[in-house]
Structure formats: C-alpha cells, structure tokens
C-alpha cells in the first residue's frame, strides 16, 4: 500500500473517531435530558402511544442489530474483503455513530412522568452519579486502549509502519472489578436521572436488555479467542455489577 493510501486511511479513521465521540456526547445529552430540544424525556402530545412504542422498539432494534452483527468475526472477515483491515474498527465506530444519532432522531417521546425528584440537592446528587457513570466509561476505555477501541491506533500503526499489536487478555484497573466497565458506565449514566418518563423507561430498559444480550455473544467470542484464561476470568469477576452479575 502506498504512503498516500496509508495517510488517507488515517484521515478516514480520524473522521470516524470524531463522529464516534460526537455521537457519544449526543447520546449522553439525549438520555440525560440536557441541552437538546428533544430528549428521551420530552413530553409531547401523540395520537397513538402504540405507534410510538413500535417506532421506538424498531429504533432500539436497529441499534442492537448493527452493534452486534458488525462485532462478529464473520462480518469482520466479510468486510475486510472490501476495505483494508486497519479500517475495520473505524468503520464500526462510524456505523455505530450514525445508528446512535438515527435512533435518537427516530425516537418518539411518550407517556407520563414515572418519578420526579423535587429536592434540588437530591437531584444534583443523582446527576452527579450519572456524571460519574459516564466518567467511569471514559476512564475504562483508556485503561485498555482508547484509541484502539475507536480505531485510530490501527491506521496510525499502518501509517508509521508499526506491526499490528498482538491480541492479549488484559485486566487493568476497573477490569479487575467488572469484566465490562464500559457497559457499567452506560448503565449508571442512563438510569441516574432525577426525572423519568415512560419513554425513558422504555429507552433505558431496551438498551439495558441489549447490553446483556450483546455481552452474551461477545463473551462467546472472547472465550473462543482466549480459551481457558477467559473462562477463569469469568468465574472470578462479575460481568457489569461487582459481586452481583
């Protein structure tokens, strides 16, 4: 591959990285009911609650299908027939970003208020917990390799001629407490809201179900990749909630 093509691969991964970070910020604003004109908790008059539920379930399903299918080894093998292997992770990040924005755009807020904390102090504490959850997620990405998770390292190594890093099972920091701290952060961030509607319950509940279903298939791949070492890790460390599950 020429130096120009390597450089273009790296530029592509930079664009995908920017899209991935932007979509994550957008998701946080949407689910935590801040800054945006329409969030998961925006109360609007709708003619058909059933239609809203069906659209919302479809939106979550599209996210789940994309996120799971593109993570499978068979899909990666198919995709790298058409793009350079170093671009596969970036393409996954870009696709996820587009689906996240699409899911939030399609979402139809509906229903009534389920809970609403009146105390400003308690509401502030709850929002602080949500911030800690998102910070937990971000820190967890750096404990492994943030830039590899978002696809930058792969194209940068190609550009600079560094060999591909060997895959290995590592358990730094948070990964000694839970096997999937990134998902732990998402769960905390999604559920720690001082006010919630039926719409939020469906959204957070749907994403929560997907997380556990997705992790089931992801861990099957990890067992296949790392064998007995990962099985021992599974027995020793809980999946997303310390000492619980």
C-alpha positions in Angstrom: 0.0 0.0 0.0 1.3 3.4 -0.9 2.0 6.1 1.6 -0.8 8.2 0.2 -3.3 5.4 0.7 -2.0 4.9 4.3 -2.4 8.6 5.0 -6.0 8.5 3.6 -6.8 5.5 5.8 -5.6 7.5 8.8 -7.6 10.6 7.8 -10.7 8.3 7.5 -10.1 6.9 11.0 -9.8 10.5 12.3 -13.2 11.4 10.8 -14.7 8.2 12.2 -13.2 8.9 15.6 -14.7 12.4 15.6 -18.1 11.0 14.6 -17.9 8.4 17.4 -17.0 10.9 20.1 -19.7 13.3 18.9 -22.4 10.6 18.8 -21.5 9.5 22.4 -21.8 13.1 23.6 -25.1 13.4 21.7 -26.3 10.1 23.3 -25.4 11.4 26.8 -27.3 14.6 26.3 -30.3 12.8 24.9 -30.7 10.2 27.6 -29.8 12.5 30.5 -32.3 15.1 29.3 -30.0 18.1 28.9 -29.3 20.8 26.3 -31.2 19.3 23.4 -34.5 20.4 22.1 -35.8 16.9 22.1 -34.6 14.3 24.6 -35.9 10.9 25.8 -38.0 12.7 28.4 -39.5 15.4 26.3 -43.3 15.2 26.8 -45.3 15.7 23.6 -48.9 15.0 22.6 -49.1 12.0 20.4 -52.2 10.4 18.8 -51.1 6.8 19.1 -48.9 5.6 22.0 -48.8 2.1 20.5 -47.4 3.5 17.3 -44.8 5.4 19.3 -43.8 2.2 21.2 -43.5 0.3 17.9 -41.3 3.0 16.3 -39.1 3.2 19.5 -38.7 -0.6 19.6 -37.6 -0.5 16.0 -35.1 2.2 16.7 -33.5 0.3 19.5 -33.6 -2.9 17.4 -31.7 -1.2 14.6 -29.0 -0.1 17.1 -28.8 -3.6 18.6 -28.6 -5.4 15.2 -25.9 -3.1 13.9 -23.9 -3.2 17.1 -24.0 -7.0 17.3 -23.7 -8.0 13.7 -20.7 -5.8 13.0 -18.9 -7.0 16.1 -19.0 -10.7 14.9 -15.8 -12.2 13.5 -17.7 -13.5 10.4 -18.9 -10.0 9.5 -15.4 -8.5 10.0 -13.9 -11.2 7.7 -16.5 -10.3 5.0 -16.0 -6.5 5.4 -12.2 -6.7 5.1 -12.6 -8.2 1.6 -13.6 -4.7 0.5 -11.7 -2.4 2.9 -8.2 -2.6 4.4 -8.3 -4.5 7.8 -6.9 -1.4 9.6 -10.1 0.5 8.7 -12.5 -2.2 10.0 -12.7 -0.8 13.6 -13.1 2.8 12.3 -15.9 1.7 10.0 -17.6 0.0 13.0 -17.3 3.2 15.0 -18.7 5.3 12.2 -21.6 3.0 11.7 -22.4 3.0 15.4 -22.3 6.8 15.5 -24.8 7.0 12.6 -27.1 4.5 14.2 -27.0 6.2 17.6 -27.9 9.5 16.0 -30.6 7.8 13.9 -32.0 6.0 16.9 -32.3 9.2 18.9 -33.7 11.1 15.9 -36.4 8.5 15.3 -37.3 8.2 19.0 -40.9 9.3 19.8 -41.1 10.5 23.4 -44.3 9.4 25.0 -46.1 8.6 28.3 -46.3 10.2 31.6 -43.9 11.1 34.4 -42.8 8.0 36.4 -40.7 9.7 39.0 -39.6 13.3 39.6 -37.3 14.3 42.4 -38.4 17.6 43.9 -35.4 18.3 46.1 -32.7 20.2 44.2 -30.0 18.7 46.4 -31.1 15.2 45.7 -31.5 15.9 42.0 -27.9 17.3 41.9 -26.6 14.2 43.7 -28.4 11.9 41.2 -27.0 13.9 38.2 -23.5 13.7 39.8 -23.9 9.9 39.9 -24.7 10.0 36.2 -21.6 12.1 35.5 -19.5 9.5 37.5 -21.0 6.8 35.3 -20.0 8.5 32.1 -16.6 9.2 33.5 -16.3 5.6 34.6 -16.9 4.6 30.9 -14.3 7.1 29.6 -11.6 6.1 32.0 -12.3 2.4 31.3 -11.6 3.0 27.6 -8.2 4.4 28.4 -7.4 1.6 30.8 -7.4 -0.7 27.8 -6.5 1.3 24.7 -8.9 4.2 24.0 -7.5 4.9 20.5 -7.5 1.3 19.5 -11.2 0.9 20.7 -12.1 3.9 18.5 -10.0 2.7 15.5 -7.2 5.3 15.5 -4.3 3.0 16.5 -4.9 0.6 13.7 -4.5 3.2 10.9 -1.8 5.1 12.7 0.3 1.9 13.0 -0.2 1.3 9.3 0.9 4.9 8.5 4.0 4.6 10.7 4.9 1.0 9.7 4.4 -0.4 13.2 3.4 -4.1 13.4 -0.1 -5.0 14.4 -0.4 -5.3 18.2 -0.9 -8.9 19.3 -4.2 -9.5 20.9 -3.9 -10.4 24.6 -6.2 -10.7 27.6 -5.6 -7.8 30.0 -7.4 -6.8 33.2 -6.2 -3.4 34.3 -7.9 -1.1 36.8 -11.7 -1.4 36.6 -11.4 -4.6 34.7 -10.4 -6.3 37.9 -13.8 -5.3 39.4 -16.1 -6.0 36.5 -15.4 -7.6 33.1 -17.2 -4.8 31.1 -16.8 -1.5 32.9 -17.7 0.4 29.7 -21.2 -1.1 29.9 -21.3 -0.5 33.6 -20.7 3.2 33.0 -23.5 3.3 30.4 -26.0 1.7 32.8 -25.2 4.1 35.6 -25.3 7.1 33.2 -28.7 6.0 31.7 -30.5 5.2 34.9 -29.3 8.0 37.2 -31.9 10.6 36.3 -33.8 12.8 38.8 -36.9 12.7 36.5 -38.1 9.9 34.3 -41.0 9.2 32.0 -42.4 6.1 30.4 -40.4 7.0 27.4 -37.1 6.9 29.4 -38.0 3.6 30.9 -38.5 2.0 27.5 -35.3 3.6 26.2 -33.1 2.7 29.1 -34.7 -0.7 29.6 -34.3 -1.6 25.9 -30.6 -0.6 25.9 -30.1 -2.5 29.2 -31.6 -5.6 27.7 -29.4 -5.2 24.6 -26.3 -4.8 26.7 -26.8 -8.1 28.4 -27.8 -9.9 25.2 -24.8 -8.3 23.4 -22.4 -9.3 26.1 -23.6 -12.9 26.0 -22.5 -13.1 22.3 -19.4 -11.0 22.8 -18.2 -13.3 25.6 -18.7 -16.4 23.5 -16.2 -14.8 21.0 -13.8 -13.9 23.9 -13.9 -17.5 25.2 -13.2 -18.7 21.7 -10.3 -16.2 21.4 -8.7 -16.6 24.8 -9.9 -20.0 25.9 -9.5 -21.2 29.5 -7.9 -17.9 30.6 -11.2 -16.0 29.9 -13.3 -18.7 31.4 -11.3 -18.4 34.7 -11.7 -14.6 34.4 -15.5 -15.0 34.1 -15.6 -17.2 37.2 -13.6 -14.7 39.2 -15.1 -11.4 38.1 -18.7 -10.3 37.6 -19.9 -9.1 34.3 -21.1 -5.5 34.9 -22.1 -5.1 38.6 -19.5 -6.1 41.3 -20.5 -9.1 43.4 -23.9 -9.3 41.6 -23.9 -10.0 37.9 
